[in-house]
Amino acid sequence: MQHIVHRISITTAALFLLLQTAVPLLYSADFYIDPVSGSPDGDGSLAQPWKSLQEVIDSNRVESMKWSSLPYDGSNQLVVRNEGAPIKGGDTIWLFDGNYESVNITGYYNTQTITLAAMDGATPRFGSILIRAGANWHLRGLSVSPSYATVYEPITMINLDSHGYHGPIRDITIEECSLQSVPDVSGWSLEDWNQLAASGIAADGTNIIIRNNRVRNVNFGISVTASHSLVQSNVIENFSGDGLRGPGNYTTFDSNTVKNCYDVNANHDDGFQSWSYKDGQVFSDAKKIVTRIYYRFSAHS
């Protein structure tokens, strides 16, 4: 029997190129933010954490990509933003207990996913989170409520925004987060529901994953105009608008629980509502994949 041995040779230059390509995947870094004990002058290490996520963004500590010019018109090219900054694609920013107020992240197209995650046992509290015109962000284990903000406003708590001027959004994951207008609505009147109920998550863009979140005491729960996305295993409890909205094309809603609708106004309340557009008009022949929608629905007045 003849044995054939295949030998693979690789040049030094090719090996260097291979290693260079793999380095970002192999050597991701961890950074830390502690709003209680951190400092703006820290280095982001566990021993010297930063104090504020918004300060980290505003002080250009995240190396990313941005559009070469604005307004965005589809012909723009991505160029490096904040070259040499310590936080890069693939890194994780760990968040201690404390109040982070509201955060705005606009124009950060990461080359690899940057994760914003709660430390084990911690509850990072945000008034709201806006990610506008960006890519490759992952939010995990965060608590979001306008009741944590300095001034209460019934806004959308997590907003993933494709913006006409700043550009589109894509490749975002939100998971294991807790969102609520306020912790307890047992004493809310009809007027309170109409004036104080914030909405949970609104998502534009492409390739958005919203998974294993709990959204409570809200107007609208989760609204997804994004395409090619996944909304899975979320709980929407106590809502006065729609629990789930899914007008985005080719998006899957799987194993979500929607319960307890508060009928407080003339809105047509739905556990799940979906529609499509054609030539600017609502179009009945939806091009969506909507599978296994499970919801428990009961009404309260």
C-alpha positions as protocol buffer text, in pm:
chain_id: "A"
residue {
  index: 1
  type: MET
  ca { x: 0 y: 0 z: 0 }
}
residue {
  index: 2
  type: GLN
  ca { x: 132 y: 336 z: -95 }
}
residue {
  index: 3
  type: HIS
  ca { x: 112 y: 615 z: 164 }
}
residue {
  index: 4
  type: ILE
  ca { x: 92 y: 969 z: 40 }
}
residue {
  index: 5
  type: VAL
  ca { x: 216 y: 1237 z: 280 }
}
residue {
  index: 6
  type: HIS
  ca { x: 109 y: 1594 z: 217 }
}
residue {
  index: 7
  type: ARG
  ca { x: 354 y: 1851 z: 349 }
}
residue {
  index: 8
  type: ILE
  ca { x: 258 y: 2212 z: 402 }
}
residue {
  index: 9
  type: SER
  ca { x: 531 y: 2473 z: 394 }
}
residue {
  index: 10
  type: ILE
  ca { x: 487 y: 2830 z: 505 }
}
residue {
  index: 11
  type: THR
  ca { x: 725 y: 3119 z: 462 }
}
residue {
  index: 12
  type: THR
  ca { x: 836 y: 3339 z: 750 }
}
residue {
  index: 13
  type: ALA
  ca { x: 653 y: 3635 z: 600 }
}
residue {
  index: 14
  type: ALA
  ca { x: 331 y: 3438 z: 567 }
}
residue {
  index: 15
  type: LEU
  ca { x: 360 y: 3312 z: 926 }
}
residue {
  index: 16
  type: PHE
  ca { x: 411 y: 3668 z: 1052 }
}
residue {
  index: 17
  type: LEU
  ca { x: 104 y: 3781 z: 861 }
}
residue {
  index: 18
  type: LEU
  ca { x: -100 y: 3493 z: 1005 }
}
residue {
  index: 19
  type: LEU
  ca { x: 7 y: 3575 z: 1361 }
}
residue {
  index: 20
  type: GLN
  ca { x: -56 y: 3943 z: 1307 }
}
residue {
  index: 21
  type: THR
  ca { x: -411 y: 3867 z: 1196 }
}
residue {
  index: 22
  type: ALA
  ca { x: -474 y: 3637 z: 1492 }
}
residue {
  index: 23
  type: VAL
  ca { x: -337 y: 3866 z: 1764 }
}
residue {
  index: 24
  type: PRO
  ca { x: -656 y: 4073 z: 1811 }
}
residue {
  index: 25
  type: LEU
  ca { x: -853 y: 3752 z: 1860 }
}
residue {
  index: 26
  type: LEU
  ca { x: -606 y: 3601 z: 2108 }
}
residue {
  index: 27
  type: TYR
  ca { x: -519 y: 3898 z: 2323 }
}
residue {
  index: 28
  type: SER
  ca { x: -834 y: 4083 z: 2423 }
}
residue {
  index: 29
  type: ALA
  ca { x: -809 y: 4301 z: 2733 }
}
residue {
  index: 30
  type: ASP
  ca { x: -1027 y: 4374 z: 3036 }
}
residue {
  index: 31
  type: PHE
  ca { x: -1101 y: 4724 z: 3166 }
}
residue {
  index: 32
  type: TYR
  ca { x: -1298 y: 4837 z: 3472 }
}
residue {
  index: 33
  type: ILE
  ca { x: -1530 y: 5124 z: 3566 }
}
residue {
  index: 34
  type: ASP
  ca { x: -1637 y: 5195 z: 3925 }
}
residue {
  index: 35
  type: PRO
  ca { x: -1865 y: 5500 z: 3972 }
}
residue {
  index: 36
  type: VAL
  ca { x: -1815 y: 5482 z: 4349 }
}
residue {
  index: 37
  type: SER
  ca { x: -1438 y: 5438 z: 4391 }
}
residue {
  index: 38
  type: GLY
  ca { x: -1304 y: 5500 z: 4040 }
}
residue {
  index: 39
  type: SER
  ca { x: -1121 y: 5806 z: 3911 }
}
residue {
  index: 40
  type: PRO
  ca { x: -1114 y: 5993 z: 3577 }
}
residue {
  index: 41
  type: ASP
  ca { x: -735 y: 5974 z: 3608 }
}
residue {
  index: 42
  type: GLY
  ca { x: -727 y: 5594 z: 3648 }
}
residue {
  index: 43
  type: ASP
  ca { x: -585 y: 5360 z: 3385 }
}
residue {
  index: 44
  type: GLY
  ca { x: -892 y: 5136 z: 3368 }
}
residue {
  index: 45
  type: SER
  ca { x: -724 y: 4849 z: 3551 }
}
residue {
  index: 46
  type: LEU
  ca { x: -888 y: 4658 z: 3837 }
}
residue {
  index: 47
  type: ALA
  ca { x: -662 y: 4847 z: 4080 }
}
residue {
  index: 48
  type: GLN
  ca { x: -725 y: 5189 z: 3919 }
}
residue {
  index: 49
  type: PRO
  ca { x: -1070 y: 5177 z: 3755 }
}
residue {
  index: 50
  type: TRP
  ca { x: -1223 y: 5469 z: 3570 }
}
residue {
  index: 51
  type: LYS
  ca { x: -1523 y: 5647 z: 3724 }
}
residue {
  index: 52
  type: SER
  ca { x: -1768 y: 5701 z: 3435 }
}
residue {
  index: 53
  type: LEU
  ca { x: -1850 y: 5519 z: 3113 }
}
residue {
  index: 54
  type: GLN
  ca { x: -1955 y: 5843 z: 2945 }
}
residue {
  index: 55
  type: GLU
  ca { x: -1622 y: 6002 z: 3044 }
}
residue {
  index: 56
  type: VAL
  ca { x: -1440 y: 5706 z: 2889 }
}
residue {
  index: 57
  type: ILE
  ca { x: -1628 y: 5761 z: 2563 }
}
residue {
  index: 58
  type: ASP
  ca { x: -1593 y: 6140 z: 2565 }
}
residue {
  index: 59
  type: SER
  ca { x: -1221 y: 6130 z: 2650 }
}
residue {
  index: 60
  type: ASN
  ca { x: -1148 y: 5920 z: 2337 }
}
residue {
  index: 61
  type: ARG
  ca { x: -1029 y: 5607 z: 2518 }
}
residue {
  index: 62
  type: VAL
  ca { x: -1193 y: 5369 z: 2268 }
}
residue {
  index: 63
  type: GLU
  ca { x: -1013 y: 5290 z: 1942 }
}
residue {
  index: 64
  type: SER
  ca { x: -1274 y: 5223 z: 1678 }
}
residue {
  index: 65
  type: MET
  ca { x: -1378 y: 5327 z: 1326 }
}
residue {
  index: 66
  type: LYS
  ca { x: -1585 y: 5623 z: 1206 }
}
residue {
  index: 67
  type: TRP
  ca { x: -1711 y: 5756 z: 876 }
}
residue {
  index: 68
  type: SER
  ca { x: -1456 y: 5962 z: 684 }
}
residue {
  index: 69
  type: SER
  ca { x: -1711 y: 6239 z: 640 }
}
residue {
  index: 70
  type: LEU
  ca { x: -2064 y: 6332 z: 741 }
}
residue {
  index: 71
  type: PRO
  ca { x: -2348 y: 6341 z: 660 }
}
residue {
  index: 72
  type: TYR
  ca { x: -2362 y: 5971 z: 580 }
}
residue {
  index: 73
  type: ASP
  ca { x: -2479 y: 5901 z: 224 }
}
residue {
  index: 74
  type: GLY
  ca { x: -2367 y: 5541 z: 160 }
}
residue {
  index: 75
  type: SER
  ca { x: -2047 y: 5636 z: -21 }
}
residue {
  index: 76
  type: ASN
  ca { x: -1852 y: 5718 z: 296 }
}
residue {
  index: 77
  type: GLN
  ca { x: -1548 y: 5512 z: 399 }
}
residue {
  index: 78
  type: LEU
  ca { x: -1464 y: 5394 z: 749 }
}
residue {
  index: 79
  type: VAL
  ca { x: -1139 y: 5532 z: 895 }
}
residue {
  index: 80
  type: VAL
  ca { x: -968 y: 5482 z: 1231 }
}
residue {
  index: 81
  type: ARG
  ca { x: -1110 y: 5674 z: 1526 }
}
residue {
  index: 82
  type: ASN
  ca { x: -889 y: 5746 z: 1830 }
}
residue {
  index: 83
  type: GLU
  ca { x: -587 y: 5553 z: 1702 }
}
residue {
  index: 84
  type: GLY
  ca { x: -378 y: 5412 z: 1986 }
}
residue {
  index: 85
  type: ALA
  ca { x: -654 y: 5441 z: 2249 }
}
residue {
  index: 86
  type: PRO
  ca { x: -635 y: 5169 z: 2518 }
}
residue {
  index: 87
  type: ILE
  ca { x: -976 y: 5004 z: 2457 }
}
residue {
  index: 88
  type: LYS
  ca { x: -997 y: 4818 z: 2126 }
}
residue {
  index: 89
  type: GLY
  ca { x: -1226 y: 4577 z: 1946 }
}
residue {
  index: 90
  type: GLY
  ca { x: -1251 y: 4245 z: 2131 }
}
residue {
  index: 91
  type: ASP
  ca { x: -1209 y: 4401 z: 2476 }
}
residue {
  index: 92
  type: THR
  ca { x: -1450 y: 4387 z: 2771 }
}
residue {
  index: 93
  type: ILE
  ca { x: -1538 y: 4681 z: 2996 }
}
residue {
  index: 94
  type: TRP
  ca { x: -1647 y: 4547 z: 3334 }
}
residue {
  index: 95
  type: LEU
  ca { x: -1891 y: 4761 z: 3533 }
}
residue {
  index: 96
  type: PHE
  ca { x: -1907 y: 4773 z: 3913 }
}
residue {
  index: 97
  type: ASP
  ca { x: -2216 y: 4855 z: 4119 }
}
residue {
  index: 98
  type: GLY
  ca { x: -2330 y: 5214 z: 4097 }
}
residue {
  index: 99
  type: ASN
  ca { x: -2517 y: 5476 z: 3899 }
}
residue {
  index: 100
  type: TYR
  ca { x: -2392 y: 5546 z: 3546 }
}
residue {
  index: 101
  type: GLU
  ca { x: -2663 y: 5800 z: 3459 }
}
residue {
  index: 102
  type: SER
  ca { x: -2746 y: 5811 z: 3084 }
}
residue {
  index: 103
  type: VAL
  ca { x: -2494 y: 5713 z: 2815 }
}
residue {
  index: 104
  type: ASN
  ca { x: -2468 y: 5819 z: 2451 }
}
residue {
  index: 105
  type: ILE
  ca { x: -2233 y: 5624 z: 2219 }
}
residue {
  index: 106
  type: THR
  ca { x: -2245 y: 5775 z: 1870 }
}
residue {
  index: 107
  type: GLY
  ca { x: -2029 y: 5688 z: 1571 }
}
residue {
  index: 108
  type: TYR
  ca { x: -1824 y: 5392 z: 1701 }
}
residue {
  index: 109
  type: TYR
  ca { x: -1795 y: 5109 z: 1445 }
}
residue {
  index: 110
  type: ASN
  ca { x: -1580 y: 4856 z: 1630 }
}
residue {
  index: 111
  type: THR
  ca { x: -1373 y: 4610 z: 1426 }
}
residue {
  index: 112
  type: GLN
  ca { x: -1458 y: 4339 z: 1681 }
}
residue {
  index: 113
  type: THR
  ca { x: -1718 y: 4332 z: 1956 }
}
residue {
  index: 114
  type: ILE
  ca { x: -1663 y: 4548 z: 2264 }
}
residue {
  index: 115
  type: THR
  ca { x: -1862 y: 4415 z: 2560 }
}
residue {
  index: 116
  type: LEU
  ca { x: -2012 y: 4627 z: 2837 }
}
residue {
  index: 117
  type: ALA
  ca { x: -2085 y: 4380 z: 3116 }
}
residue {
  index: 118
  type: ALA
  ca { x: -2180 y: 4374 z: 3482 }
}
residue {
  index: 119
  type: MET
  ca { x: -1920 y: 4241 z: 3723 }
}
residue {
  index: 120
  type: ASP
  ca { x: -2025 y: 3921 z: 3899 }
}
residue {
  index: 121
  type: GLY
  ca { x: -2290 y: 4016 z: 4156 }
}
residue {
  index: 122
  type: ALA
  ca { x: -2294 y: 4383 z: 4050 }
}
residue {
  index: 123
  type: THR
  ca { x: -2588 y: 4591 z: 3930 }
}
residue {
  index: 124
  type: PRO
  ca { x: -2472 y: 4874 z: 3704 }
}
residue {
  index: 125
  type: ARG
  ca { x: -2763 y: 5122 z: 3683 }
}
residue {
  index: 126
  type: PHE
  ca { x: -2826 y: 5341 z: 3379 }
}
residue {
  index: 127
  type: GLY
  ca { x: -3090 y: 5606 z: 3320 }
}
residue {
  index: 128
  type: SER
  ca { x: -3086 y: 5524 z: 2948 }
}
residue {
  index: 129
  type: ILE
  ca { x: -2849 y: 5393 z: 2681 }
}
residue {
  index: 130
  type: LEU
  ca { x: -2831 y: 5529 z: 2326 }
}
residue {
  index: 131
  type: ILE
  ca { x: -2609 y: 5359 z: 2067 }
}
residue {
  index: 132
  type: ARG
  ca { x: -2635 y: 5556 z: 1745 }
}
residue {
  index: 133
  type: ALA
  ca { x: -2456 y: 5484 z: 1417 }
}
residue {
  index: 134
  type: GLY
  ca { x: -2227 y: 5205 z: 1534 }
}
residue {
  index: 135
  type: ALA
  ca { x: -2137 y: 4837 z: 1518 }
}
residue {
  index: 136
  type: ASN
  ca { x: -2016 y: 4548 z: 1733 }
}
residue {
  index: 137
  type: TRP
  ca { x: -2135 y: 4640 z: 2082 }
}
residue {
  index: 138
  type: HIS
  ca { x: -2258 y: 4387 z: 2339 }
}
residue {
  index: 139
  type: LEU
  ca { x: -2456 y: 4492 z: 2649 }
}
residue {
  index: 140
  type: ARG
  ca { x: -2484 y: 4223 z: 2918 }
}
residue {
  index: 141
  type: GLY
  ca { x: -2637 y: 4223 z: 3265 }
}
residue {
  index: 142
  type: LEU
  ca { x: -2718 y: 4596 z: 3288 }
}
residue {
  index: 143
  type: SER
  ca { x: -3008 y: 4754 z: 3477 }
}
residue {
  index: 144
  type: VAL
  ca { x: -3178 y: 5046 z: 3298 }
}
residue {
  index: 145
  type: SER
  ca { x: -3450 y: 5278 z: 3428 }
}
residue {
  index: 146
  type: PRO
  ca { x: -3528 y: 5650 z: 3393 }
}
residue {
  index: 147
  type: SER
  ca { x: -3578 y: 5641 z: 3771 }
}
residue {
  index: 148
  type: TYR
  ca { x: -3197 y: 5616 z: 3798 }
}
residue {
  index: 149
  type: ALA
  ca { x: -3145 y: 5940 z: 3604 }
}
residue {
  index: 150
  type: THR
  ca { x: -3110 y: 6282 z: 3768 }
}
residue {
  index: 151
  type: VAL
  ca { x: -3429 y: 6392 z: 3592 }
}
residue {
  index: 152
  type: TYR
  ca { x: -3703 y: 6138 z: 3520 }
}
residue {
  index: 153
  type: GLU
  ca { x: -3813 y: 6129 z: 3155 }
}
residue {
  index: 154
  type: PRO
  ca { x: -4038 y: 5858 z: 3004 }
}
residue {
  index: 155
  type: ILE
  ca { x: -3804 y: 5790 z: 2711 }
}
residue {
  index: 156
  type: THR
  ca { x: -3693 y: 5467 z: 2540 }
}
residue {
  index: 157
  type: MET
  ca { x: -3452 y: 5303 z: 2782 }
}
residue {
  index: 158
  type: ILE
  ca { x: -3224 y: 5130 z: 2529 }
}
residue {
  index: 159
  type: ASN
  ca { x: -3226 y: 5284 z: 2183 }
}
residue {
  index: 160
  type: LEU
  ca { x: -3029 y: 5138 z: 1889 }
}
residue {
  index: 161
  type: ASP
  ca { x: -3054 y: 5413 z: 1631 }
}
residue {
  index: 162
  type: SER
  ca { x: -2972 y: 5420 z: 1260 }
}
residue {
  index: 163
  type: HIS
  ca { x: -2940 y: 5791 z: 1193 }
}
residue {
  index: 164
  type: GLY
  ca { x: -2980 y: 5980 z: 867 }
}
residue {
  index: 165
  type: TYR
  ca { x: -2684 y: 6208 z: 940 }
}
residue {
  index: 166
  type: HIS
  ca { x: -2454 y: 5986 z: 1148 }
}
residue {
  index: 167
  type: GLY
  ca { x: -2511 y: 5651 z: 972 }
}
residue {
  index: 168
  type: PRO
  ca { x: -2657 y: 5302 z: 1020 }
}
residue {
  index: 169
  type: ILE
  ca { x: -2629 y: 5060 z: 1309 }
}
residue {
  index: 170
  type: ARG
  ca { x: -2553 y: 4687 z: 1297 }
}
residue {
  index: 171
  type: ASP
  ca { x: -2424 y: 4386 z: 1491 }
}
residue {
  index: 172
  type: ILE
  ca { x: -2548 y: 4474 z: 1841 }
}
residue {
  index: 173
  type: THR
  ca { x: -2639 y: 4230 z: 2119 }
}
residue {
  index: 174
  type: ILE
  ca { x: -2848 y: 4310 z: 2427 }
}
residue {
  index: 175
  type: GLU
  ca { x: -2884 y: 4025 z: 2673 }
}
residue {
  index: 176
  type: GLU
  ca { x: -2965 y: 3953 z: 3036 }
}
residue {
  index: 177
  type: CYS
  ca { x: -3055 y: 4317 z: 3102 }
}
residue {
  index: 178
  type: SER
  ca { x: -3331 y: 4442 z: 3330 }
}
residue {
  index: 179
  type: LEU
  ca { x: -3542 y: 4741 z: 3222 }
}
residue {
  index: 180
  type: GLN
  ca { x: -3826 y: 4913 z: 3407 }
}
residue {
  index: 181
  type: SER
  ca { x: -3988 y: 5255 z: 3415 }
}
residue {
  index: 182
  type: VAL
  ca { x: -4007 y: 5233 z: 3794 }
}
residue {
  index: 183
  type: PRO
  ca { x: -3974 y: 4931 z: 4024 }
}
residue {
  index: 184
  type: ASP
  ca { x: -4338 y: 4934 z: 4141 }
}
residue {
  index: 185
  type: VAL
  ca { x: -4650 y: 5044 z: 3949 }
}
residue {
  index: 186
  type: SER
  ca { x: -4907 y: 4910 z: 4193 }
}
residue {
  index: 187
  type: GLY
  ca { x: -5006 y: 5263 z: 4289 }
}
residue {
  index: 188
  type: TRP
  ca { x: -5008 y: 5413 z: 3938 }
}
residue {
  index: 189
  type: SER
  ca { x: -5327 y: 5581 z: 3819 }
}
residue {
  index: 190
  type: LEU
  ca { x: -5443 y: 5599 z: 3456 }
}
residue {
  index: 191
  type: GLU
  ca { x: -5277 y: 5939 z: 3436 }
}
residue {
  index: 192
  type: ASP
  ca { x: -4949 y: 5795 z: 3568 }
}
residue {
  index: 193
  type: TRP
  ca { x: -4952 y: 5521 z: 3304 }
}
residue {
  index: 194
  type: ASN
  ca { x: -5009 y: 5777 z: 3031 }
}
residue {
  index: 195
  type: GLN
  ca { x: -4750 y: 6028 z: 3152 }
}
residue {
  index: 196
  type: LEU
  ca { x: -4479 y: 5822 z: 3321 }
}
residue {
  index: 197
  type: ALA
  ca { x: -4449 y: 5489 z: 3139 }
}
residue {
  index: 198
  type: ALA
  ca { x: -4119 y: 5469 z: 2949 }
}
residue {
  index: 199
  type: SER
  ca { x: -4059 y: 5221 z: 2666 }
}
residue {
  index: 200
  type: GLY
  ca { x: -3811 y: 4934 z: 2681 }
}
residue {
  index: 201
  type: ILE
  ca { x: -3595 y: 4862 z: 2374 }
}
residue {
  index: 202
  type: ALA
  ca { x: -3614 y: 5011 z: 2024 }
}
residue {
  index: 203
  type: ALA
  ca { x: -3384 y: 4868 z: 1758 }
}
residue {
  index: 204
  type: ASP
  ca { x: -3308 y: 4984 z: 1406 }
}
residue {
  index: 205
  type: GLY
  ca { x: -3035 y: 4839 z: 1185 }
}
residue {
  index: 206
  type: THR
  ca { x: -2920 y: 4491 z: 1088 }
}
residue {
  index: 207
  type: ASN
  ca { x: -2818 y: 4179 z: 1281 }
}
residue {
  index: 208
  type: ILE
  ca { x: -2950 y: 4283 z: 1621 }
}
residue {
  index: 209
  type: ILE
  ca { x: -2982 y: 4020 z: 1897 }
}
residue {
  index: 210
  type: ILE
  ca { x: -3213 y: 4091 z: 2192 }
}
residue {
  index: 211
  type: ARG
  ca { x: -3212 y: 3791 z: 2422 }
}
residue {
  index: 212
  type: ASN
  ca { x: -3301 y: 3692 z: 2780 }
}
residue {
  index: 213
  type: ASN
  ca { x: -3398 y: 4042 z: 2895 }
}
residue {
  index: 214
  type: ARG
  ca { x: -3671 y: 4139 z: 3141 }
}
residue {
  index: 215
  type: VAL
  ca { x: -3875 y: 4449 z: 3052 }
}
residue {
  index: 216
  type: ARG
  ca { x: -4129 y: 4565 z: 3312 }
}
residue {
  index: 217
  type: ASN
  ca { x: -4376 y: 4845 z: 3378 }
}
residue {
  index: 218
  type: VAL
  ca { x: -4351 y: 5007 z: 3035 }
}
residue {
  index: 219
  type: ASN
  ca { x: -4543 y: 5165 z: 2753 }
}
residue {
  index: 220
  type: PHE
  ca { x: -4402 y: 4968 z: 2457 }
}
residue {
  index: 221
  type: GLY
  ca { x: -4185 y: 4668 z: 2541 }
}
residue {
  index: 222
  type: ILE
  ca { x: -3950 y: 4571 z: 2256 }
}
residue {
  index: 223
  type: SER
  ca { x: -3987 y: 4732 z: 1911 }
}
residue {
  index: 224
  type: VAL
  ca { x: -3765 y: 4605 z: 1630 }
}
residue {
  index: 225
  type: THR
  ca { x: -3753 y: 4768 z: 1287 }
}
residue {
  index: 226
  type: ALA
  ca { x: -3413 y: 4602 z: 1234 }
}
residue {
  index: 227
  type: SER
  ca { x: -3378 y: 4333 z: 968 }
}
residue {
  index: 228
  type: HIS
  ca { x: -3213 y: 3989 z: 991 }
}
residue {
  index: 229
  type: SER
  ca { x: -3235 y: 3997 z: 1369 }
}
residue {
  index: 230
  type: LEU
  ca { x: -3335 y: 3779 z: 1666 }
}
residue {
  index: 231
  type: VAL
  ca { x: -3565 y: 3856 z: 1960 }
}
residue {
  index: 232
  type: GLN
  ca { x: -3554 y: 3553 z: 2188 }
}
residue {
  index: 233
  type: SER
  ca { x: -3658 y: 3445 z: 2538 }
}
residue {
  index: 234
  type: ASN
  ca { x: -3741 y: 3792 z: 2668 }
}
residue {
  index: 235
  type: VAL
  ca { x: -4008 y: 3867 z: 2929 }
}
residue {
  index: 236
  type: ILE
  ca { x: -4230 y: 4175 z: 2886 }
}
residue {
  index: 237
  type: GLU
  ca { x: -4445 y: 4223 z: 3195 }
}
residue {
  index: 238
  type: ASN
  ca { x: -4693 y: 4508 z: 3261 }
}
residue {
  index: 239
  type: PHE
  ca { x: -4727 y: 4721 z: 2947 }
}
residue {
  index: 240
  type: SER
  ca { x: -4976 y: 4979 z: 2820 }
}
residue {
  index: 241
  type: GLY
  ca { x: -4879 y: 4999 z: 2449 }
}
residue {
  index: 242
  type: ASP
  ca { x: -4764 y: 4689 z: 2259 }
}
residue {
  index: 243
  type: GLY
  ca { x: -4559 y: 4415 z: 2417 }
}
residue {
  index: 244
  type: LEU
  ca { x: -4363 y: 4325 z: 2103 }
}
residue {
  index: 245
  type: ARG
  ca { x: -4345 y: 4508 z: 1770 }
}
residue {
  index: 246
  type: GLY
  ca { x: -4174 y: 4349 z: 1471 }
}
residue {
  index: 247
  type: PRO
  ca { x: -4202 y: 4543 z: 1143 }
}
residue {
  index: 248
  type: GLY
  ca { x: -3841 y: 4465 z: 1045 }
}
residue {
  index: 249
  type: ASN
  ca { x: -3791 y: 4215 z: 760 }
}
residue {
  index: 250
  type: TYR
  ca { x: -3645 y: 3868 z: 811 }
}
residue {
  index: 251
  type: THR
  ca { x: -3649 y: 3886 z: 1190 }
}
residue {
  index: 252
  type: THR
  ca { x: -3726 y: 3595 z: 1424 }
}
residue {
  index: 253
  type: PHE
  ca { x: -3928 y: 3627 z: 1746 }
}
residue {
  index: 254
  type: ASP
  ca { x: -3878 y: 3308 z: 1945 }
}
residue {
  index: 255
  type: SER
  ca { x: -4005 y: 3199 z: 2289 }
}
residue {
  index: 256
  type: ASN
  ca { x: -4083 y: 3543 z: 2431 }
}
residue {
  index: 257
  type: THR
  ca { x: -4330 y: 3588 z: 2719 }
}
residue {
  index: 258
  type: VAL
  ca { x: -4565 y: 3889 z: 2710 }
}
residue {
  index: 259
  type: LYS
  ca { x: -4813 y: 3941 z: 2992 }
}
residue {
  index: 260
  type: ASN
  ca { x: -5031 y: 4191 z: 3177 }
}
residue {
  index: 261
  type: CYS
  ca { x: -5160 y: 4465 z: 2948 }
}
residue {
  index: 262
  type: TYR
  ca { x: -5290 y: 4783 z: 3114 }
}
residue {
  index: 263
  type: ASP
  ca { x: -5565 y: 4933 z: 2898 }
}
residue {
  index: 264
  type: VAL
  ca { x: -5531 y: 5301 z: 2988 }
}
residue {
  index: 265
  type: ASN
  ca { x: -5593 y: 5489 z: 2660 }
}
residue {
  index: 266
  type: ALA
  ca { x: -5719 y: 5456 z: 2303 }
}
residue {
  index: 267
  type: ASN
  ca { x: -5408 y: 5278 z: 2177 }
}
residue {
  index: 268
  type: HIS
  ca { x: -5482 y: 4940 z: 2014 }
}
residue {
  index: 269
  type: ASP
  ca { x: -5284 y: 4727 z: 2258 }
}
residue {
  index: 270
  type: ASP
  ca { x: -5124 y: 4410 z: 2121 }
}
residue {
  index: 271
  type: GLY
  ca { x: -4910 y: 4139 z: 2271 }
}
residue {
  index: 272
  type: PHE
  ca { x: -4739 y: 4121 z: 1931 }
}
residue {
  index: 273
  type: GLN
  ca { x: -4786 y: 4349 z: 1633 }
}
residue {
  index: 274
  type: SER
  ca { x: -4616 y: 4344 z: 1293 }
}
residue {
  index: 275
  type: TRP
  ca { x: -4649 y: 4508 z: 953 }
}
residue {
  index: 276
  type: SER
  ca { x: -4445 y: 4590 z: 644 }
}
residue {
  index: 277
  type: TYR
  ca { x: -4409 y: 4887 z: 412 }
}
residue {
  index: 278
  type: LYS
  ca { x: -4414 y: 4914 z: 34 }
}
residue {
  index: 279
  type: ASP
  ca { x: -4358 y: 5248 z: -136 }
}
residue {
  index: 280
  type: GLY
  ca { x: -4403 y: 5422 z: 197 }
}
residue {
  index: 281
  type: GLN
  ca { x: -4737 y: 5252 z: 271 }
}
residue {
  index: 282
  type: VAL
  ca { x: -4826 y: 4970 z: 506 }
}
residue {
  index: 283
  type: PHE
  ca { x: -4810 y: 4649 z: 301 }
}
residue {
  index: 284
  type: SER
  ca { x: -4989 y: 4332 z: 406 }
}
residue {
  index: 285
  type: ASP
  ca { x: -4761 y: 4080 z: 229 }
}
residue {
  index: 286
  type: ALA
  ca { x: -4489 y: 4088 z: 496 }
}
residue {
  index: 287
  type: LYS
  ca { x: -4146 y: 3948 z: 409 }
}
residue {
  index: 288
  type: LYS
  ca { x: -4069 y: 3829 z: 760 }
}
residue {
  index: 289
  type: ILE
  ca { x: -3979 y: 3507 z: 924 }
}
residue {
  index: 290
  type: VAL
  ca { x: -4169 y: 3508 z: 1253 }
}
residue {
  index: 291
  type: THR
  ca { x: -4151 y: 3177 z: 1436 }
}
residue {
  index: 292
  type: ARG
  ca { x: -4281 y: 3029 z: 1759 }
}
residue {
  index: 293
  type: ILE
  ca { x: -4426 y: 3336 z: 1925 }
}
residue {
  index: 294
  type: TYR
  ca { x: -4537 y: 3241 z: 2273 }
}
residue {
  index: 295
  type: TYR
  ca { x: -4705 y: 3498 z: 2493 }
}
residue {
  index: 296
  type: ARG
  ca { x: -4933 y: 3499 z: 2791 }
}
residue {
  index: 297
  type: PHE
  ca { x: -5168 y: 3793 z: 2779 }
}
residue {
  index: 298
  type: SER
  ca { x: -5409 y: 3927 z: 3038 }
}
residue {
  index: 299
  type: ALA
  ca { x: -5574 y: 4268 z: 3055 }
}
residue {
  index: 300
  type: HIS
  ca { x: -5597 y: 4515 z: 3340 }
}
residue {
  index: 301
  type: SER
  ca { x: -5790 y: 4841 z: 3340 }
}
